[in-house]
Amino acid sequence: MSVVGLIIASQMGYIEAGKLNFGSIGVMFTAFLPMFIGGFIGRFSNDKLGYLLGAFCTTLIGLAFAALRLTSTAQSIANALLLVGFLAYLSNEDRLKRAWRRLAGPPRGTPGPAAPSSPAKPAEVPAVTGASAS
């Protein structure tokens, strides 16, 4: 998390130390999106690497906003919408996977329903007669 904070601080240029009021909420809010993206990436790799990649991804998103010449207000709104969308996805991830499986059907190459393993009528035991009956 400290690496993420360092990358965010390097983007902003500075962070004032010693402020104990609510002025630091903006800095904390900007760390939420990289933290959640990094946590998601960290599921599939190392957690620390995921957080670093999450900070890198949000830096690239910020550069894309700057290339599109969006104002800082529009960038803040877009970041907030990305955060809300990502949180909505994370909280409903299992439901979305189940819905996707229902829509997609069974995976290719899987057999259909199995045939019955035994016939409907049980096999009759042959009757033993004669000398082999004892």
C-alpha positions as CSV (number, residue, x, y, z in Angstrom):
1,M,0.0,0.0,0.0
2,S,2.9,2.3,0.6
3,V,4.1,1.9,-3.0
4,V,0.6,2.8,-4.2
5,G,0.6,5.9,-1.9
6,L,4.0,6.8,-3.3
7,I,2.9,6.6,-6.9
8,I,-0.3,8.6,-6.1
9,A,1.8,11.2,-4.3
10,S,4.2,11.5,-7.2
11,Q,1.3,12.1,-9.5
12,M,-0.1,14.9,-7.3
13,G,3.3,16.4,-6.6
14,Y,3.1,16.7,-2.8
15,I,1.0,15.7,0.2
16,E,0.9,18.1,3.1
17,A,2.0,16.4,6.4
18,G,0.4,17.3,9.7
19,K,-3.1,18.1,8.4
20,L,-5.6,16.5,10.7
21,N,-8.8,17.7,9.2
22,F,-10.8,16.2,6.4
23,G,-8.7,17.7,3.6
24,S,-6.9,14.4,3.2
25,I,-10.0,12.5,2.2
26,G,-9.4,13.4,-1.5
27,V,-6.0,11.7,-1.3
28,M,-7.5,8.7,0.4
29,F,-10.3,8.4,-2.2
30,T,-7.8,8.4,-5.0
31,A,-6.1,5.3,-3.5
32,F,-9.4,3.3,-3.4
33,L,-9.6,2.5,-7.1
34,P,-5.9,1.3,-7.3
35,M,-6.4,-0.7,-4.1
36,F,-9.5,-2.5,-5.4
37,I,-8.1,-3.1,-8.8
38,G,-4.8,-4.3,-7.2
39,G,-6.7,-6.7,-4.9
40,F,-8.6,-8.1,-7.9
41,I,-5.3,-8.7,-9.8
42,G,-3.7,-10.0,-6.7
43,R,-6.2,-12.9,-6.7
44,F,-4.4,-14.3,-9.7
45,S,-0.9,-13.4,-8.7
46,N,1.1,-12.0,-5.8
47,D,-0.9,-9.5,-3.7
48,K,1.9,-6.9,-3.7
49,L,2.4,-7.2,-7.4
50,G,-1.4,-6.8,-7.8
51,Y,-1.4,-3.6,-5.9
52,L,1.5,-2.2,-7.9
53,L,-0.2,-3.1,-11.1
54,G,-3.4,-1.6,-9.8
55,A,-1.6,1.7,-9.2
56,F,0.0,1.5,-12.6
57,C,-3.4,0.8,-14.3
58,T,-5.0,3.9,-12.6
59,T,-2.0,6.0,-13.6
60,L,-2.5,4.9,-17.2
61,I,-6.2,5.7,-16.9
62,G,-5.3,9.2,-15.6
63,L,-2.9,9.7,-18.6
64,A,-5.7,8.6,-21.0
65,F,-8.0,11.2,-19.4
66,A,-5.3,13.9,-19.8
67,A,-4.7,12.9,-23.4
68,L,-8.5,13.3,-24.0
69,R,-8.1,16.8,-22.4
70,L,-10.8,16.1,-19.8
71,T,-11.1,18.7,-17.0
72,S,-10.1,17.7,-13.5
73,T,-13.8,17.6,-12.5
74,A,-14.6,15.3,-15.4
75,Q,-11.7,13.1,-14.4
76,S,-12.9,12.9,-10.8
77,I,-16.4,12.0,-11.9
78,A,-15.0,9.3,-14.3
79,N,-12.8,7.9,-11.6
80,A,-15.8,7.8,-9.2
81,L,-17.9,6.0,-11.8
82,L,-15.1,3.5,-12.4
83,L,-14.8,2.9,-8.7
84,V,-18.6,2.4,-8.3
85,G,-18.7,0.1,-11.3
86,F,-15.8,-2.0,-10.1
87,L,-17.3,-2.3,-6.6
88,A,-20.7,-3.3,-8.2
89,Y,-18.9,-6.0,-10.2
90,L,-16.9,-7.3,-7.2
91,S,-20.0,-7.5,-5.0
92,N,-22.0,-9.4,-7.6
93,E,-19.2,-11.4,-9.2
94,D,-20.7,-14.8,-8.3
95,R,-24.1,-13.9,-9.6
96,L,-22.7,-12.7,-12.9
97,K,-20.7,-15.9,-13.3
98,R,-23.8,-18.0,-12.6
99,A,-25.8,-16.0,-15.1
100,W,-23.0,-16.3,-17.7
101,R,-22.9,-20.1,-17.3
102,R,-26.7,-20.3,-17.8
103,L,-26.5,-18.2,-20.9
104,A,-23.5,-19.9,-22.4
105,G,-24.7,-23.5,-21.7
106,P,-22.4,-26.4,-20.9
107,P,-18.8,-26.1,-22.1
108,R,-17.9,-27.7,-25.4
109,G,-16.5,-31.2,-25.2
110,T,-18.5,-32.2,-22.1
111,P,-20.7,-35.2,-22.5
112,G,-24.4,-34.9,-22.3
113,P,-26.6,-36.7,-19.7
114,A,-25.2,-40.1,-18.8
115,A,-27.0,-43.2,-20.0
116,P,-28.4,-45.5,-17.3
117,S,-25.7,-47.8,-16.0
118,S,-28.0,-50.7,-15.5
119,P,-31.0,-51.9,-17.6
120,A,-34.5,-51.1,-16.4
121,K,-35.1,-54.8,-15.8
122,P,-32.6,-56.6,-13.5
123,A,-30.8,-59.5,-14.9
124,E,-32.2,-62.9,-13.8
125,V,-29.9,-65.3,-12.0
126,P,-29.5,-68.5,-14.0
127,A,-31.1,-71.5,-12.3
128,V,-28.6,-74.2,-11.3
129,T,-29.8,-77.8,-11.7
130,G,-28.3,-81.2,-11.8
131,A,-24.9,-82.3,-10.4
132,S,-23.6,-78.8,-9.9
133,A,-26.6,-77.9,-7.7
134,S,-25.0,-79.3,-4.6
